[in-house]
Amino acid sequence: MERKLLVVDDIPAVKDFIFDALKQEYDVTGVNSGNEALESLASASYDMVITDIDVRDMSGEELIGRIKERCPDIPVVAVTAFGSVENANQLMNLGAFDYVEKPFTIKRLKHVVEKTLKFTSLENENRELQKRLGSRYHSVRLVGNSVQMQHVNEKIRLVADTNATILISGENGVGKKLTAQEIHRLSGRSGHPLVKVNCGSLPASVLETELFGYERSTLSGSVPDKRGMFEKANGGTILLNDIGLLENTMQAKLLRVIQEGEFQRIGGTEQIKVDVRVIATTNRNLKEEIGRGRFREDLYYKLAVVPLDIPPLRERREDIPLLIKNFVDLFAAESGHQPVKLTEAAVEKLTGAYWKGNVQQLGNIIERATLLRSGATLDSDYFQFENDREEQLSRVENAFRFGTIREMEKLMILDRLKDNENNRTRSAETLDISVRTLRNKLNEYNVPKKHQQSLPK
């Protein structure tokens, strides 16, 4: 589909130059003023706006501000006169993606346009992917009939429709974000936004701007102030992901907002009051972080009014068959095919795995097997772990936590035989038993010779 560009310039020669340079590759529309540009954006969809910073009816600051306010996802490229680079940088702070400086060549113009459209396209694809993945796992991550998940779901039910702050902890991949989404969905705030912030992905200065916004009092033109995430979440919920990575300077500012329900924008003087429910997630032990001086104790207790710990998958293995079914049905619905069937051996292998990556890893492995299958049934061979040692760890841990002494003894003997290349004499020596005792144990366990090396290293 041909990309649509809107060119805003009140000098016909410049507008015609841009039009002629781009018309072979894009669908280009030209207008003479800022108001005409805003009218065009209201009546048609565009992929990019290219605008001079000095059109006749409004300043570049005002036009870009109004474009980003109405159409925040449309990239804007500013055209600036020679010697106005400082002004152009100001415009980029307002939301312009890039600029071209007069006089510019066709090559320079095309390069900026291509770069801008490519970046925007990748951003849109990433948003769609995140949206698809979010909806994909929403129906499976909180699935489970285990005692642990019953407790989690019961606590969610009790606290969802309150204003209490909630601290959700757990390993990566257990479903902390989806738990937060479920809490918001079940709350009285569900009709208002759930705004997500990744605390560990931005420097403190940038994160402060994202959370609290800023006022553009130092810039000319009638430009709206930038609202922060707390303002955008007003009436709803703000989700602070990876709160354990928050820098110390931001911890104090966040504590004040939670305590008082108000803050100042950067550069502002007025207190802005908000009604926001705070949910935070972490994969760190914040009490240990407090002991190391890396997390404020008062902030921890303010966040953990309701602590909610999501157990790792290996601690609720009885939920795995149900999760498998949900994933299989989900992937079948996405592909339009009938759901595949897993053999008992496959289910047993998946149920006994260590699952360092938890539910997310389980979903990835099932999807990979579903894509690579050659028939309607998946055997255990279709499910391979990236680290062979993980499967061994899973069997050892599973036997240790849930098995019998007999099972542990058998596992130890088979492991030692494999380490010693099935040499019974060396294996017996390292086990501190006689070869005869080893032979009797193997007969007792009904282990044929050809299977005595079955345990992966």
HELIX and SHEET records of a PDB file:
HELIX    1   1 PRO A   12  LEU A   22  1                                  11    
HELIX    2   2 GLY A   34  SER A   43  1                                  10    
HELIX    3   3 GLY A   60  ARG A   70  1                                  11    
HELIX    4   4 VAL A   85  LEU A   94  1                                  10    
HELIX    5   5 ILE A  106  HIS A  138  1                                  33    
HELIX    6   6 VAL A  147  VAL A  159  1                                  13    
HELIX    7   7 LYS A  176  LEU A  186  1                                  11    
HELIX    8   8 ALA A  204  PHE A  212  1                                   9    
HELIX    9   9 MET A  229  LYS A  232  1                                   4    
HELIX   10  10 ILE A  243  LEU A  245  5                                   3    
HELIX   11  11 ASN A  248  GLU A  260  1                                  13    
HELIX   12  12 LEU A  286  GLY A  291  1                                   6    
HELIX   13  13 GLU A  297  LEU A  303  1                                   7    
HELIX   14  14 LEU A  313  GLU A  315  5                                   3    
HELIX   15  15 ARG A  317  ASP A  319  5                                   3    
HELIX   16  16 ILE A  320  SER A  335  1                                  16    
HELIX   17  17 GLU A  344  GLY A  352  1                                   9    
HELIX   18  18 ASN A  358  LEU A  372  1                                  15    
HELIX   19  19 SER A  380  TYR A  382  5                                   3    
HELIX   20  20 ASP A  388  PHE A  402  1                                  15    
HELIX   21  21 ILE A  405  ASP A  419  1                                  15    
HELIX   22  22 ARG A  424  LEU A  431  1                                   8    
HELIX   23  23 VAL A  435  GLU A  444  1                                  10    
HELIX   24  24 LYS A  449  HIS A  451  5                                   3    
SHEET    1   A 5 ASP A  27  VAL A  31  0                                        
SHEET    2   A 5 LYS A   4  VAL A   8  1                                        
SHEET    3   A 5 MET A  48  ASP A  52  1                                        
SHEET    4   A 5 VAL A  76  THR A  80  1                                        
SHEET    5   A 5 ASP A  98  GLU A 101  1                                        
SHEET    1   B 2 ASP A  54  VAL A  55  0                                        
SHEET    2   B 2 MET A  58  SER A  59 -1                                        
SHEET    1   C 5 LEU A 194  ASN A 198  0                                        
SHEET    2   C 5 THR A 237  ASN A 241  1                                        
SHEET    3   C 5 ARG A 277  THR A 282  1                                        
SHEET    4   C 5 ILE A 166  SER A 169  1                                        
SHEET    5   C 5 VAL A 306  ASP A 309  1                                        
SHEET    1   D 2 GLY A 213  TYR A 214  0                                        
SHEET    2   D 2 LYS A 226  ARG A 227 -1                                        
SHEET    1   E 2 GLU A 262  PHE A 263  0                                        
SHEET    2   E 2 ILE A 272  LYS A 273 -1                                        
SHEET    1   F 2 LYS A 341  LEU A 342  0                                        
SHEET    2   F 2 THR A 377  LEU A 378  1                                        
END                                                                             
